[in-house]
Amino acid sequence: MANIIEIECPACHSSLWVDVEKKVVVQHKKSKKKTFASFDDLLTKEKEKKEKVDERFLMARDLEQAKKKKAEEIFKKSLGDK
């Protein structure tokens, strides 16, 4: 029985299936991961992702503050009705 292992290329992230007994590549599959033209492109994409995450965090914080304010108003109103 063939002993086949899967290896991922650290450079291009392609998958290789190697028969370790025969020491041959049985199959290969190209990566679906994006490769960037340059390191600067990668840095730009990561900076954009970080900005989007920061923006979503601020929006979530504002929403939570609005919910808290509304809950406090309802609580004060219910205390005033008694």
Secondary structure, 3 states (H helix, E strand, C coil): CCCEEEEECCCCCCEEEEECCCCEEEEEECCCCCCCCCHHHHHHHHHHHHHHHHHHHHHHHHHHHHHHHHHHHHHHHHHHHC
